[in-house]
Amino acid sequence: MLSLLYTFDGRDFVEWEATAHHVINATGCWMVLGNQPSPTMGHDRNETDEFYKTHENWDNQNAQAYGNLMLRVSPDIRNLVVKAKKETTKDLLD
């Protein structure tokens, strides 16, 4: 699936981003295109357990999607992303 996404070198970002969204969705990491889940404010144990499961799932999906996208950008772009401290897939695409 990742082979469908050409290496981004700074040109045609709109096309690359659209393809990146499709690849992320197709790999089941669609959750990371939104914001990171916020903490549950309730004190109910079930709410807390659900928050941790959701947060862990989001973290795992983000690591997978972010890593895959970083493999499909040129070294120059990768260095810019690291310097700009873009740490989530959503930040990378924004």
TIMI-2910 file (N, C-alpha, C, CB; in pm, 1 decimal, decimal comma, always signed):
<rs>
+----------+----------+----------+----------+----------+----------+----------+----------+----------+----------+----------+----------+------+
!      n_x !      n_y !      n_z !     ca_x !     ca_y !     ca_z !      c_x !      c_y !      c_z !     cb_x !     cb_y !     cb_z ! resn !
+----------+----------+----------+----------+----------+----------+----------+----------+----------+----------+----------+----------+------+
!    +82,7 !   -119,6 !     +0,0 !     +0,0 !     +0,0 !     +0,0 !    +87,0 !   +125,8 !     +0,0 !    -94,0 !     -0,1 !   +121,3 !  Met !
!   +193,3 !   +123,6 !    +80,4 !   +280,8 !   +240,3 !    +91,3 !   +347,0 !   +272,9 !    -41,3 !   +387,0 !   +217,1 !   +197,4 !  Leu !
!   +363,3 !   +173,7 !   -126,9 !   +427,4 !   +197,5 !   -256,1 !   +344,6 !   +289,0 !   -346,0 !   +452,3 !    +65,7 !   -326,6 !  Ser !
!   +216,8 !   +306,6 !   -314,7 !   +131,8 !   +398,0 !   -391,9 !   +166,9 !   +543,8 !   -365,8 !    -15,0 !   +374,0 !   -359,0 !  Leu !
!   +238,3 !   +568,6 !   -256,3 !   +272,3 !   +705,3 !   -216,8 !   +415,4 !   +735,9 !   -261,6 !   +256,9 !   +724,5 !    -62,2 !  Leu !
!   +428,9 !   +822,9 !   -360,8 !   +562,6 !   +856,2 !   -409,6 !   +637,0 !   +940,2 !   -306,1 !   +554,3 !   +931,5 !   -544,3 !  Tyr !
!   +767,1 !   +944,6 !   -318,3 !   +849,1 !  +1020,8 !   -224,8 !   +828,2 !  +1169,7 !   -248,4 !   +998,5 !   +983,6 !   -239,4 !  Thr !
!   +784,4 !  +1237,3 !   -143,3 !   +758,6 !  +1381,5 !   -151,8 !   +890,1 !  +1457,3 !   -143,6 !   +662,1 !  +1427,7 !    -39,1 !  Phe !
!   +913,5 !  +1544,2 !   -242,6 !  +1037,6 !  +1621,3 !   -248,1 !  +1013,9 !  +1772,1 !   -241,8 !  +1113,3 !  +1587,3 !   -374,4 !  Asp !
!   +892,7 !  +1811,5 !   -207,3 !   +862,6 !  +1953,6 !   -196,3 !   +770,8 !  +2004,0 !   -305,8 !   +989,1 !  +2032,2 !   -197,9 !  Gly !
!   +744,9 !  +1921,4 !   -405,0 !   +656,6 !  +1961,1 !   -515,7 !   +525,8 !  +1882,9 !   -508,7 !   +726,0 !  +1938,0 !   -652,9 !  Arg !
!   +418,4 !  +1942,8 !   -555,2 !   +286,9 !  +1878,3 !   -563,1 !   +238,5 !  +1825,4 !   -428,6 !   +291,4 !  +1764,9 !   -662,6 !  Asp !
!   +247,7 !  +1910,0 !   -324,1 !   +205,1 !  +1866,6 !   -191,2 !    +57,9 !  +1828,7 !   -187,8 !   +232,0 !  +1975,6 !    -89,6 !  Phe !
!    -25,7 !  +1902,5 !   -257,4 !   -170,2 !  +1876,2 !   -252,8 !   -198,9 !  +1733,6 !   -300,2 !   -247,8 !  +1978,9 !   -340,3 !  Val !
!   -136,5 !  +1691,6 !   -408,5 !   -156,6 !  +1555,6 !   -460,2 !    -98,7 !  +1452,3 !   -363,4 !    -91,5 !  +1540,4 !   -599,8 !  Glu !
!    +21,9 !  +1477,7 !   -311,8 !    +86,3 !  +1384,7 !   -219,2 !     +2,5 !  +1369,7 !    -91,8 !   +229,2 !  +1433,1 !   -184,3 !  Trp !
!    -46,7 !  +1481,7 !    -39,9 !   -127,0 !  +1478,2 !    +83,0 !   -255,9 !  +1399,0 !    +63,0 !   -160,2 !  +1620,7 !   +129,1 !  Glu !
!   -320,7 !  +1418,7 !    -50,4 !   -444,8 !  +1344,6 !    -78,3 !   -417,4 !  +1194,6 !    -82,1 !   -507,4 !  +1390,9 !   -212,5 !  Ala !
!   -309,6 !  +1155,6 !   -148,4 !   -272,6 !  +1014,3 !   -153,6 !   -236,0 !   +963,8 !    -14,9 !   -155,6 !   +992,3 !   -250,8 !  Thr !
!   -165,4 !  +1046,2 !    +63,9 !   -127,2 !  +1008,2 !   +199,8 !   -251,4 !   +981,0 !   +284,4 !    -41,2 !  +1118,5 !   +264,8 !  Ala !
!   -353,9 !  +1063,8 !   +271,6 !   -479,2 !  +1042,5 !   +345,7 !   -541,4 !   +907,7 !   +308,1 !   -579,5 !  +1157,5 !   +317,5 !  His !
!   -541,3 !   +875,2 !   +179,5 !   -598,6 !   +747,9 !   +135,0 !   -518,0 !   +629,7 !   +187,2 !   -605,6 !   +743,0 !    -17,8 !  His !
!   -386,1 !   +641,1 !   +185,8 !   -300,8 !   +533,6 !   +237,0 !   -324,0 !   +515,3 !   +387,1 !   -151,2 !   +564,0 !   +208,5 !  Val !
!   -331,3 !   +625,8 !   +460,6 !   -355,4 !   +619,1 !   +605,3 !   -489,8 !   +551,6 !   +633,1 !   -352,3 !   +761,2 !   +668,1 !  Ile !
!   -591,6 !   +590,2 !   +560,1 !   -723,0 !   +527,4 !   +577,8 !   -719,7 !   +379,1 !   +542,2 !   -827,7 !   +598,8 !   +492,4 !  Asn !
!   -653,4 !   +345,4 !   +433,5 !   -648,5 !   +206,5 !   +387,8 !   -569,1 !   +116,6 !   +482,6 !   -588,1 !   +200,0 !   +248,9 !  Ala !
!   -474,3 !   +173,3 !   +555,6 !   -396,1 !    +94,1 !   +650,6 !   -461,6 !    +88,9 !   +788,4 !   -255,7 !   +151,0 !   +662,6 !  Thr !
!   -581,4 !   +147,2 !   +800,0 !   -656,3 !   +139,3 !   +925,5 !   -612,4 !   +239,0 !  +1030,4 !   -644,8 !     +3,0 !   +981,5 !  Gly !
!   -538,6 !   +341,2 !   +991,0 !   -488,2 !   +440,9 !  +1086,7 !   -565,0 !   +572,1 !  +1078,2 !   -339,9 !   +467,0 !  +1062,4 !  Cys !
!   -689,4 !   +566,7 !  +1034,0 !   -770,4 !   +686,6 !  +1012,2 !   -785,0 !   +772,5 !  +1136,6 !   -906,4 !   +647,6 !   +962,9 !  Trp !
!   -776,3 !   +711,8 !  +1254,8 !   -796,1 !   +784,9 !  +1379,9 !   -696,4 !   +901,0 !  +1394,9 !   -783,0 !   +689,3 !  +1498,7 !  Met !
!   -575,5 !   +884,8 !  +1340,9 !   -471,0 !   +985,0 !  +1363,3 !   -488,3 !  +1109,9 !  +1277,4 !   -335,8 !   +924,3 !  +1336,1 !  Val !
!   -584,5 !  +1107,4 !  +1187,3 !   -609,7 !  +1226,9 !  +1107,9 !   -685,7 !  +1331,6 !  +1188,0 !   -687,2 !  +1191,3 !   +982,0 !  Leu !
!   -732,6 !  +1292,9 !  +1305,4 !   -795,8 !  +1385,4 !  +1399,5 !   -700,4 !  +1416,0 !  +1512,6 !   -927,4 !  +1327,5 !  +1454,4 !  Gly !
!   -748,1 !  +1487,6 !  +1608,7 !   -664,9 !  +1523,3 !  +1723,3 !   -648,4 !  +1405,1 !  +1817,5 !   -725,0 !  +1642,1 !  +1798,1 !  Asn !
!   -541,6 !  +1409,2 !  +1894,6 !   -516,6 !  +1308,9 !  +1996,8 !   -630,5 !  +1313,2 !  +2097,7 !   -379,4 !  +1332,1 !  +2066,2 !  Gln !
!   -676,1 !  +1196,5 !  +2145,3 !   -787,7 !  +1197,6 !  +2240,3 !   -752,6 !  +1273,1 !  +2368,0 !   -829,1 !  +1054,9 !  +2274,5 !  Pro !
!   -850,1 !  +1347,1 !  +2419,2 !   -827,0 !  +1421,6 !  +2542,5 !   -859,2 !  +1333,3 !  +2662,5 !   -911,9 !  +1551,1 !  +2545,5 !  Ser !
!   -799,1 !  +1362,8 !  +2777,2 !   -823,8 !  +1279,4 !  +2896,3 !   -970,3 !  +1280,8 !  +2937,7 !   -737,5 !  +1327,0 !  +3013,2 !  Pro !
!  -1015,8 !  +1168,8 !  +2988,7 !  -1151,4 !  +1158,4 !  +3042,6 !  -1154,4 !  +1230,6 !  +3176,1 !  -1196,0 !  +1009,0 !  +3058,2 !  Thr !
!  -1253,9 !  +1313,3 !  +3195,8 !  -1261,3 !  +1392,6 !  +3318,0 !  -1330,2 !  +1317,8 !  +3431,8 !  -1334,1 !  +1522,2 !  +3290,7 !  Met !
!  -1408,3 !  +1213,8 !  +3400,7 !  -1481,0 !  +1141,8 !  +3505,0 !  -1388,6 !  +1055,6 !  +3589,3 !  -1589,2 !  +1055,6 !  +3443,4 !  Gly !
!  -1440,3 !  +1010,5 !  +3701,1 !  -1362,4 !   +927,5 !  +3792,0 !  -1404,3 !   +781,2 !  +3783,4 !  -1377,2 !   +977,7 !  +3934,8 !  His !
!  -1494,7 !   +750,8 !  +3693,7 !  -1542,1 !   +614,6 !  +3675,2 !  -1429,2 !   +529,4 !  +3617,1 !  -1666,9 !   +611,6 !  +3582,9 !  Asp !
!  -1402,1 !   +414,5 !  +3678,0 !  -1292,8 !   +327,9 !  +3634,0 !  -1310,9 !   +285,6 !  +3488,8 !  -1283,4 !   +204,4 !  +3723,7 !  Arg !
!  -1434,0 !   +256,7 !  +3447,9 !  -1458,8 !   +217,0 !  +3309,6 !  -1421,4 !   +328,1 !  +3212,7 !  -1605,1 !   +178,6 !  +3290,7 !  Asn !
!  -1452,8 !   +453,1 !  +3247,9 !  -1415,3 !   +566,1 !  +3163,2 !  -1263,7 !   +576,9 !  +3154,1 !  -1475,4 !   +697,3 !  +3217,4 !  Glu !
!  -1195,2 !   +558,4 !  +3266,1 !  -1049,2 !   +568,7 !  +3268,4 !   -986,9 !   +457,5 !  +3185,0 !   -996,4 !   +562,7 !  +3413,2 !  Thr !
!  -1034,3 !   +334,5 !  +3201,1 !   -982,8 !   +222,3 !  +3123,1 !  -1006,1 !   +244,9 !  +2973,8 !  -1048,8 !    +90,9 !  +3167,9 !  Asp !
!  -1124,2 !   +293,6 !  +2940,3 !  -1156,4 !   +320,7 !  +2799,9 !  -1064,6 !   +429,4 !  +2743,9 !  -1304,5 !   +362,8 !  +2785,4 !  Glu !
!  -1037,9 !   +533,5 !  +2824,2 !   -947,7 !   +639,4 !  +2780,1 !   -809,8 !   +582,5 !  +2748,4 !   -936,7 !   +749,1 !  +2887,1 !  Phe !
!   -755,8 !   +500,8 !  +2839,5 !   -621,7 !   +446,0 !  +2817,5 !   -616,5 !   +355,4 !  +2695,3 !   -575,9 !   +369,0 !  +2940,2 !  Tyr !
!   -720,5 !   +276,5 !  +2673,1 !   -725,8 !   +191,3 !  +2553,7 !   -730,9 !   +276,7 !  +2427,3 !   -848,3 !    +97,1 !  +2559,4 !  Lys !
!   -816,1 !   +378,8 !  +2428,9 !   -827,9 !   +467,3 !  +2313,2 !   -697,4 !   +541,4 !  +2289,1 !   -942,7 !   +567,1 !  +2333,0 !  Thr !
!   -636,6 !   +592,3 !  +2395,4 !   -512,4 !   +667,4 !  +2383,7 !   -399,4 !   +578,3 !  +2332,2 !   -474,3 !   +728,7 !  +2518,8 !  His !
!   -390,9 !   +456,2 !  +2384,6 !   -287,4 !   +363,3 !  +2339,9 !   -307,8 !   +327,3 !  +2192,7 !   -287,8 !   +235,8 !  +2426,8 !  Glu !
!   -432,2 !   +305,9 !  +2152,6 !   -463,4 !   +276,4 !  +2013,3 !   -423,8 !   +393,6 !  +1923,8 !   -613,1 !   +244,7 !  +1997,0 !  Asn !
!   -456,4 !   +515,1 !  +1968,0 !   -420,5 !   +634,1 !  +1891,0 !   -268,3 !   +645,9 !  +1878,9 !   -479,3 !   +761,1 !  +1956,9 !  Trp !
!   -197,1 !   +625,7 !  +1989,0 !    -50,7 !   +632,5 !  +1987,3 !     +8,8 !   +530,5 !  +1890,7 !     +5,2 !   +609,6 !  +2128,0 !  Asp !
!    -44,1 !   +407,5 !  +1893,8 !     +6,8 !   +303,5 !  +1804,0 !    -19,7 !   +337,3 !  +1657,8 !    -56,1 !   +169,0 !  +1838,1 !  Asn !
!   -141,9 !   +383,9 !  +1628,9 !   -175,1 !   +422,0 !  +1491,5 !    -90,3 !   +540,4 !  +1446,5 !   -324,5 !   +456,2 !  +1479,6 !  Gln !
!    -68,0 !   +636,8 !  +1536,3 !    +12,6 !   +753,3 !  +1500,4 !   +156,0 !   +711,2 !  +1467,3 !    +12,1 !   +856,8 !  +1614,9 !  Asn !
!   +213,7 !   +624,9 !  +1549,4 !   +350,8 !   +579,8 !  +1524,9 !   +361,5 !   +509,4 !  +1390,3 !   +397,7 !   +486,3 !  +1637,2 !  Ala !
!   +263,3 !   +425,9 !  +1358,3 !   +265,6 !   +354,6 !  +1231,0 !   +249,9 !   +450,4 !  +1113,0 !   +155,3 !   +249,0 !  +1227,8 !  Gln !
!   +150,0 !   +535,8 !  +1118,5 !   +124,3 !   +627,9 !  +1006,9 !   +238,0 !   +728,9 !   +991,2 !     -8,9 !   +701,9 !  +1028,2 !  Ala !
!   +284,6 !   +784,9 !  +1101,8 !   +392,9 !   +883,8 !  +1098,0 !   +519,7 !   +821,1 !  +1039,5 !   +421,0 !   +939,7 !  +1240,1 !  Tyr !
!   +552,3 !   +701,9 !  +1087,1 !   +670,6 !   +633,4 !  +1036,4 !   +660,1 !   +604,6 !   +887,8 !   +692,7 !   +504,3 !  +1112,0 !  Gly !
!   +543,7 !   +558,4 !   +844,1 !   +524,7 !   +530,7 !   +701,4 !   +538,3 !   +657,2 !   +616,9 !   +387,9 !   +467,2 !   +677,7 !  Asn !
!   +481,1 !   +767,3 !   +664,3 !   +491,5 !   +891,7 !   +588,4 !   +634,9 !   +944,6 !   +584,8 !   +399,1 !   +996,9 !   +647,9 !  Leu !
!   +704,1 !   +932,1 !   +696,6 !   +843,7 !   +980,2 !   +700,4 !   +932,8 !   +899,9 !   +606,4 !   +899,4 !   +972,6 !   +843,6 !  Met !
!   +895,4 !   +775,3 !   +578,6 !   +969,5 !   +695,4 !   +481,5 !   +943,7 !   +741,3 !   +338,2 !   +932,9 !   +548,8 !   +496,0 !  Leu !
!   +838,1 !   +820,3 !   +319,1 !   +800,0 !   +864,3 !   +184,6 !   +821,1 !  +1013,6 !   +163,4 !   +655,4 !   +829,8 !   +158,1 !  Arg !
!   +913,5 !  +1072,1 !   +238,7 !   +954,7 !  +1210,5 !   +214,4 !  +1105,2 !  +1210,7 !   +192,5 !   +914,3 !  +1305,1 !   +333,7 !  Val !
!  +1152,1 !  +1307,8 !   +116,7 !  +1294,8 !  +1316,6 !    +88,8 !  +1371,3 !  +1350,0 !   +217,1 !  +1322,6 !  +1422,6 !    -20,1 !  Ser !
!  +1500,9 !  +1319,0 !   +220,1 !  +1580,0 !  +1352,1 !   +339,3 !  +1574,1 !  +1499,9 !   +376,8 !  +1723,5 !  +1312,3 !   +317,5 !  Pro !
!  +1571,1 !  +1588,0 !   +279,4 !  +1563,2 !  +1731,8 !   +308,6 !  +1432,6 !  +1766,2 !   +380,1 !  +1575,2 !  +1813,8 !   +178,6 !  Asp !
!  +1323,0 !  +1711,7 !   +331,0 !  +1192,4 !  +1735,5 !   +393,9 !  +1190,2 !  +1670,8 !   +532,1 !  +1076,7 !  +1679,6 !   +305,4 !  Ile !
!  +1243,3 !  +1550,7 !   +543,8 !  +1247,3 !  +1480,8 !   +672,9 !  +1321,3 !  +1565,2 !   +776,9 !  +1315,3 !  +1342,3 !   +657,9 !  Arg !
!  +1433,0 !  +1623,8 !   +738,4 !  +1508,5 !  +1708,7 !   +831,2 !  +1427,9 !  +1830,5 !   +874,3 !  +1639,7 !  +1753,5 !   +767,2 !  Asn !
!  +1353,9 !  +1890,9 !   +782,0 !  +1269,5 !  +2005,5 !   +816,2 !  +1159,5 !  +1965,5 !   +914,9 !  +1207,2 !  +2065,6 !   +689,1 !  Leu !
!  +1101,0 !  +1849,2 !   +893,8 !   +994,4 !  +1800,4 !   +982,0 !  +1048,3 !  +1778,5 !  +1123,0 !   +933,4 !  +1669,3 !   +927,0 !  Val !
!  +1166,2 !  +1718,2 !  +1131,7 !  +1227,0 !  +1691,5 !  +1263,0 !  +1260,5 !  +1822,7 !  +1332,8 !  +1354,5 !  +1604,6 !  +1248,1 !  Val !
!  +1318,1 !  +1917,9 !  +1260,5 !  +1352,6 !  +2047,6 !  +1319,4 !  +1228,7 !  +2123,3 !  +1365,8 !  +1430,2 !  +2132,2 !  +1218,9 !  Lys !
!  +1118,8 !  +2108,4 !  +1292,8 !   +994,5 !  +2177,5 !  +1328,1 !   +918,8 !  +2104,7 !  +1438,8 !   +905,2 !  +2191,5 !  +1205,0 !  Ala !
!   +971,6 !  +1991,3 !  +1482,3 !   +912,7 !  +1911,7 !  +1591,7 !   +768,6 !  +1871,1 !  +1562,6 !   +917,8 !  +1990,4 !  +1722,4 !  Lys !
!   +745,4 !  +1828,6 !  +1439,9 !   +615,0 !  +1773,5 !  +1401,5 !   +612,5 !  +1629,3 !  +1447,9 !   +589,6 !  +1784,2 !  +1245,8 !  Lys !
!   +536,0 !  +1600,1 !  +1552,9 !   +541,4 !  +1469,3 !  +1615,9 !   +417,4 !  +1383,3 !  +1594,2 !   +563,5 !  +1486,4 !  +1760,7 !  Glu !
!   +315,8 !  +1440,4 !  +1530,5 !   +196,8 !  +1361,1 !  +1502,0 !   +173,0 !  +1360,8 !  +1351,6 !    +72,6 !  +1416,6 !  +1577,8 !  Thr !
!   +101,6 !  +1261,1 !  +1306,9 !    +69,1 !  +1252,3 !  +1165,6 !    -11,3 !  +1373,4 !  +1121,4 !     -7,8 !  +1124,1 !  +1136,3 !  Thr !
!   -105,5 !  +1416,3 !  +1204,7 !   -186,8 !  +1533,7 !  +1172,3 !    -99,0 !  +1658,3 !  +1159,0 !   -294,8 !  +1556,0 !  +1280,3 !  Lys !
!     -5,8 !  +1677,9 !  +1251,1 !    +86,5 !  +1791,8 !  +1241,9 !   +170,8 !  +1784,9 !  +1114,3 !   +178,5 !  +1796,2 !  +1365,5 !  Asp !
!   +215,6 !  +1666,6 !  +1082,1 !   +297,0 !  +1648,5 !   +961,4 !   +220,3 !  +1688,8 !   +836,8 !   +343,2 !  +1503,3 !   +949,1 !  Leu !
!    +93,4 !  +1648,5 !   +828,4 !    +13,9 !  +1680,2 !   +710,0 !    -38,5 !  +1823,8 !   +710,9 !   -102,2 !  +1584,0 !   +698,9 !  Leu !
!    -55,5 !  +1881,6 !   +828,0 !   -100,2 !  +2021,4 !   +835,8 !    +13,7 !  +2112,0 !   +796,5 !   -151,0 !  +2057,0 !   +977,9 !  Asp !
+----------+----------+----------+----------+----------+----------+----------+----------+----------+----------+----------+----------+------+
</rs>
